[in-house]
Amino acid sequence: QVQLVESGGGLVQAGGSLRLSCAASGRIFSINAMGWYRQAPGKQRELVAAITNGVRTNYTDSVKGRFTISRDNARNTVYLQMNSLKPEDTGVYYCNADIGVLRHVNYWGQGTQVTVSE
């Protein structure tokens, strides 16, 4: 069984920074893409940033230039550095990982709350 455990959320003022971490543990042979999604109240879950098992990254337009996704393959961990935070960044942030070699399985973390005040 695979578990994803997020940490690093919290309350911050607009313009501040937070760093989210997500560590994968369990029976892991290969982690392919990893990513961060967020869900604001009353809205659908959306992709914020993703990173392949190499160095290719992808960001939603609203966070480009402010957020940076990275990963430590030795620790099976993905990070999301969030700078210049805005109130519209508020939401529950979920970690996602595509794991497997011949058979790919998608896993989700439990979510961590990020609240950005005015």
Accessible surface in RSA format (square Angstrom, percent):
REM  Atomic radii and reference values for relative SASA: ProtOr
REM  Chains: A
REM  Algorithm: Lee & Richards
REM  Probe-radius: 1.40
REM  Slices: 20
REM RES _ NUM      All-atoms   Total-Side   Main-Chain    Non-polar    All polar
REM                ABS   REL    ABS   REL    ABS   REL    ABS   REL    ABS   REL
RES GLN A   1   172.25  96.3 130.75  95.6  41.50  98.8  53.26 113.4 118.99  90.2
RES VAL A   2    12.35   8.1   3.59   3.2   8.77  21.1   3.59   3.1   8.77  23.8
RES GLN A   3   115.60  64.6 112.03  81.9   3.58   8.5  25.71  54.7  89.90  68.2
RES LEU A   4     9.58   5.3   0.19   0.1   9.39  23.6   0.19   0.1   9.39  25.3
RES VAL A   5    83.02  54.6  79.16  71.7   3.86   9.3  79.16  68.8   3.86  10.5
RES GLU A   6     8.66   5.0   0.00   0.0   8.66  20.6   0.00   0.0   8.66   7.1
RES SER A   7    61.84  52.3  56.77  75.8   5.07  11.7  42.35  90.2  19.49  27.3
RES GLY A   8    36.19  44.6   0.00   N/A  36.19  44.6  23.24  63.8  12.95  29.0
RES GLY A   9    29.51  36.4   0.00   N/A  29.51  36.4   2.72   7.5  26.79  60.0
RES GLY A  10    29.47  36.3   0.00   N/A  29.47  36.3  29.29  80.4   0.18   0.4
RES LEU A  11   133.92  74.6 101.67  72.7  32.25  81.1 101.67  71.4  32.25  86.8
RES VAL A  12    25.89  17.0  20.10  18.2   5.80  14.0  25.89  22.5   0.00   0.0
RES GLN A  13   130.63  73.0 127.89  93.5   2.74   6.5  34.54  73.5  96.09  72.9
RES ALA A  14    48.21  44.3  25.15  38.8  23.06  52.4  25.50  35.9  22.71  60.2
RES GLY A  15    56.64  69.8   0.00   N/A  56.64  69.8  30.45  83.6  26.19  58.7
RES GLY A  16    22.23  27.4   0.00   N/A  22.23  27.4  21.26  58.3   0.97   2.2
RES SER A  17    58.46  49.4  38.54  51.4  19.92  45.9  22.51  47.9  35.95  50.4
RES LEU A  18    32.94  18.3  27.68  19.8   5.26  13.2  32.94  23.1   0.00   0.0
RES ARG A  19   128.08  53.8 114.54  58.4  13.53  32.2  34.90  47.7  93.17  56.5
RES LEU A  20     0.00   0.0   0.00   0.0   0.00   0.0   0.00   0.0   0.00   0.0
RES SER A  21    28.03  23.7  27.94  37.3   0.08   0.2  14.32  30.5  13.71  19.2
RES CYS A  22     0.05   0.0   0.00   0.0   0.05   0.1   0.05   0.1   0.00   0.0
RES ALA A  23    44.74  41.1  43.37  66.9   1.37   3.1  43.37  61.1   1.37   3.6
RES ALA A  24     7.24   6.7   0.00   0.0   7.24  16.5   0.00   0.0   7.24  19.2
RES SER A  25    57.56  48.6  52.91  70.6   4.64  10.7  43.71  93.1  13.85  19.4
RES GLY A  26    54.02  66.6   0.00   N/A  54.02  66.6  24.99  68.6  29.02  65.0
RES ARG A  27   171.91  72.2 153.91  78.5  18.00  42.9  54.07  73.9 117.84  71.4
RES ILE A  28    37.78  21.5   8.34   6.2  29.44  71.0   8.34   6.0  29.44  79.9
RES PHE A  29   153.81  77.0 118.59  73.5  35.22  91.7 122.17  74.1  31.64  90.5
RES SER A  30    34.65  29.3  28.18  37.6   6.47  14.9  16.13  34.4  18.52  25.9
RES ILE A  31    15.07   8.6   4.89   3.6  10.19  24.6   4.89   3.5  10.19  27.6
RES ASN A  32    27.10  18.7  26.70  25.8   0.40   1.0  14.33  34.5  12.77  12.3
RES ALA A  33    41.95  38.6  39.82  61.4   2.13   4.8  39.98  56.3   1.97   5.2
RES MET A  34     2.83   1.5   1.03   0.7   1.80   4.3   1.80   1.5   1.03   1.4
RES GLY A  35     2.88   3.6   0.00   N/A   2.88   3.6   2.48   6.8   0.40   0.9
RES TRP A  36     0.00   0.0   0.00   0.0   0.00   0.0   0.00   0.0   0.00   0.0
RES TYR A  37    56.89  26.6  56.89  32.4   0.00   0.0  20.95  15.7  35.94  44.3
RES ARG A  38    14.56   6.1  14.35   7.3   0.21   0.5   2.60   3.6  11.96   7.2
RES GLN A  39    63.91  35.7  60.51  44.2   3.39   8.1  11.19  23.8  52.71  40.0
RES ALA A  40    23.52  21.6  20.11  31.0   3.41   7.8  20.39  28.7   3.13   8.3
RES PRO A  41   117.60  85.7  89.30  81.4  28.30 102.9 101.91  84.1  15.69  97.5
RES GLY A  42    92.39 113.9   0.00   N/A  92.39 113.9  45.71 125.4  46.69 104.6
RES LYS A  43   142.94  69.7 130.18  79.9  12.76  30.4  80.15  72.1  62.79  66.9
RES GLN A  44   161.98  90.6 148.00 108.2  13.98  33.3  52.82 112.4 109.16  82.8
RES ARG A  45    93.06  39.1  67.53  34.4  25.53  60.8  23.27  31.8  69.79  42.3
RES GLU A  46    73.26  42.1  68.31  51.7   4.95  11.8  31.14  60.2  42.12  34.4
RES LEU A  47    57.34  31.9  48.31  34.6   9.04  22.7  48.31  33.9   9.04  24.3
RES VAL A  48     0.00   0.0   0.00   0.0   0.00   0.0   0.00   0.0   0.00   0.0
RES ALA A  49     0.00   0.0   0.00   0.0   0.00   0.0   0.00   0.0   0.00   0.0
RES ALA A  50    23.68  21.8  22.70  35.0   0.98   2.2  23.13  32.6   0.55   1.4
RES ILE A  51    10.96   6.2   9.81   7.3   1.16   2.8  10.89   7.8   0.07   0.2
RES THR A  52    46.64  33.2  46.58  47.2   0.06   0.1  44.34  59.6   2.30   3.5
RES ASN A  53    85.80  59.2  71.95  69.5  13.85  33.4  11.25  27.1  74.55  72.1
RES GLY A  54    40.28  49.7   0.00   N/A  40.28  49.7  33.71  92.5   6.57  14.7
RES VAL A  55   134.79  88.7 119.06 107.8  15.73  37.9 120.03 104.3  14.76  40.0
RES ARG A  56   186.77  78.4 180.63  92.1   6.14  14.6  64.67  88.4 122.10  74.0
RES THR A  57    65.10  46.3  33.18  33.6  31.92  76.1  12.82  17.2  52.28  79.0
RES ASN A  58    84.04  58.0  80.90  78.2   3.14   7.6  25.22  60.7  58.83  56.9
RES TYR A  59    42.50  19.8  34.60  19.7   7.90  20.6  28.26  21.2  14.24  17.6
RES THR A  60    38.10  27.1  27.81  28.2  10.29  24.5  12.95  17.4  25.15  38.0
RES ASP A  61   113.73  79.7  96.95  96.5  16.78  39.7  37.50  88.3  76.23  76.0
RES SER A  62    64.75  54.7  44.78  59.8  19.97  46.0  53.50 113.9  11.25  15.8
RES VAL A  63     0.00   0.0   0.00   0.0   0.00   0.0   0.00   0.0   0.00   0.0
RES LYS A  64   119.06  58.1  98.87  60.7  20.19  48.1  56.48  50.8  62.58  66.7
RES GLY A  65    88.57 109.2   0.00   N/A  88.57 109.2  44.07 121.0  44.49  99.7
RES ARG A  66    30.25  12.7  25.21  12.9   5.04  12.0  25.33  34.6   4.92   3.0
RES PHE A  67     6.50   3.3   0.00   0.0   6.50  16.9   0.00   0.0   6.50  18.6
RES THR A  68    75.57  53.7  74.51  75.5   1.06   2.5  46.56  62.5  29.01  43.9
RES ILE A  69     5.51   3.1   0.00   0.0   5.51  13.3   0.00   0.0   5.51  15.0
RES SER A  70    47.72  40.3  46.88  62.6   0.85   2.0  34.47  73.4  13.25  18.6
RES ARG A  71    39.26  16.5  11.22   5.7  28.03  66.7   5.56   7.6  33.70  20.4
RES ASP A  72    37.15  26.0  32.09  31.9   5.06  12.0  14.66  34.5  22.49  22.4
RES ASN A  73    86.16  59.4  68.40  66.1  17.76  42.8  35.69  85.9  50.47  48.8
RES ALA A  74    99.23  91.2  54.75  84.5  44.48 101.2  67.36  94.9  31.87  84.4
RES ARG A  75   165.00  69.3 147.09  75.0  17.91  42.6  46.10  63.0 118.91  72.1
RES ASN A  76    46.31  31.9  44.78  43.3   1.53   3.7   1.95   4.7  44.36  42.9
RES THR A  77    10.39   7.4  10.22  10.4   0.17   0.4   4.89   6.6   5.50   8.3
RES VAL A  78     0.00   0.0   0.00   0.0   0.00   0.0   0.00   0.0   0.00   0.0
RES TYR A  79    36.85  17.2  36.85  21.0   0.00   0.0  17.70  13.3  19.15  23.6
RES LEU A  80     0.00   0.0   0.00   0.0   0.00   0.0   0.00   0.0   0.00   0.0
RES GLN A  81    58.50  32.7  58.30  42.6   0.20   0.5  29.59  63.0  28.91  21.9
RES MET A  82     0.00   0.0   0.00   0.0   0.00   0.0   0.00   0.0   0.00   0.0
RES ASN A  83    57.86  39.9  57.86  55.9   0.00   0.0  15.11  36.4  42.75  41.3
RES SER A  84    59.11  49.9  54.85  73.2   4.26   9.8  18.68  39.8  40.43  56.6
RES LEU A  85     2.14   1.2   0.00   0.0   2.14   5.4   0.00   0.0   2.14   5.8
RES LYS A  86    86.59  42.2  86.25  52.9   0.34   0.8  39.87  35.9  46.72  49.8
RES PRO A  87    41.25  30.1  34.29  31.3   6.96  25.3  34.64  28.6   6.60  41.0
RES GLU A  88   120.71  69.3  96.37  72.9  24.34  58.0  62.80 121.5  57.91  47.3
RES ASP A  89     0.52   0.4   0.52   0.5   0.00   0.0   0.00   0.0   0.52   0.5
RES THR A  90    31.40  22.3  29.52  29.9   1.88   4.5  27.61  37.1   3.80   5.7
RES GLY A  91     1.15   1.4   0.00   N/A   1.15   1.4   1.15   3.1   0.00   0.0
RES VAL A  92    41.22  27.1  41.22  37.3   0.00   0.0  41.22  35.8   0.00   0.0
RES TYR A  93     0.00   0.0   0.00   0.0   0.00   0.0   0.00   0.0   0.00   0.0
RES TYR A  94    35.98  16.8  35.98  20.5   0.00   0.0   9.37   7.0  26.61  32.8
RES CYS A  95     0.00   0.0   0.00   0.0   0.00   0.0   0.00   0.0   0.00   0.0
RES ASN A  96    12.94   8.9  12.94  12.5   0.00   0.0   0.00   0.0  12.94  12.5
RES ALA A  97     0.00   0.0   0.00   0.0   0.00   0.0   0.00   0.0   0.00   0.0
RES ASP A  98    29.10  20.4  29.10  29.0   0.00   0.0  10.72  25.2  18.38  18.3
RES ILE A  99     9.00   5.1   7.51   5.6   1.49   3.6   7.51   5.4   1.49   4.0
RES GLY A 100    12.37  15.3   0.00   N/A  12.37  15.3  11.72  32.2   0.65   1.5
RES VAL A 101    96.29  63.4  77.20  69.9  19.09  46.0  80.63  70.1  15.65  42.5
RES LEU A 102   178.94  99.7 143.97 103.0  34.97  87.9 146.80 103.1  32.14  86.5
RES ARG A 103   184.45  77.4 174.26  88.8  10.19  24.3  71.66  97.9 112.78  68.4
RES HIS A 104   104.68  57.2  75.57  52.5  29.11  74.5  52.67  54.3  52.02  60.5
RES VAL A 105    41.68  27.4  38.18  34.6   3.50   8.4  41.68  36.2   0.00   0.0
RES ASN A 106    79.90  55.1  58.54  56.6  21.36  51.4  30.32  73.0  49.59  47.9
RES TYR A 107    51.94  24.2  49.62  28.2   2.32   6.0  27.85  20.9  24.09  29.7
RES TRP A 108   106.90  42.9  79.98  38.7  26.92  63.2  61.81  33.0  45.10  73.2
RES GLY A 109     8.77  10.8   0.00   N/A   8.77  10.8   1.62   4.5   7.15  16.0
RES GLN A 110   116.19  65.0  82.85  60.6  33.34  79.4  71.34 151.9  44.85  34.0
RES GLY A 111    12.98  16.0   0.00   N/A  12.98  16.0   0.66   1.8  12.33  27.6
RES THR A 112    19.11  13.6  14.15  14.3   4.96  11.8   7.15   9.6  11.96  18.1
RES GLN A 113    86.60  48.4  77.49  56.6   9.12  21.7  49.82 106.0  36.79  27.9
RES VAL A 114     0.00   0.0   0.00   0.0   0.00   0.0   0.00   0.0   0.00   0.0
RES THR A 115    47.84  34.0  47.84  48.5   0.00   0.0  36.65  49.2  11.19  16.9
RES VAL A 116     7.21   4.7   0.00   0.0   7.21  17.4   0.00   0.0   7.21  19.6
RES SER A 117    42.24  35.7  35.59  47.5   6.64  15.3  35.79  76.2   6.45   9.0
RES GLU A 118   169.70  97.4 126.59  95.8  43.12 102.7  82.11 158.8  87.60  71.5
END  Absolute sums over single chains surface
CHAIN  1 A     6558.5       5093.6       1464.9       3405.9       3152.6
END  Absolute sums over all chains
TOTAL          6558.5       5093.6       1464.9       3405.9       3152.6
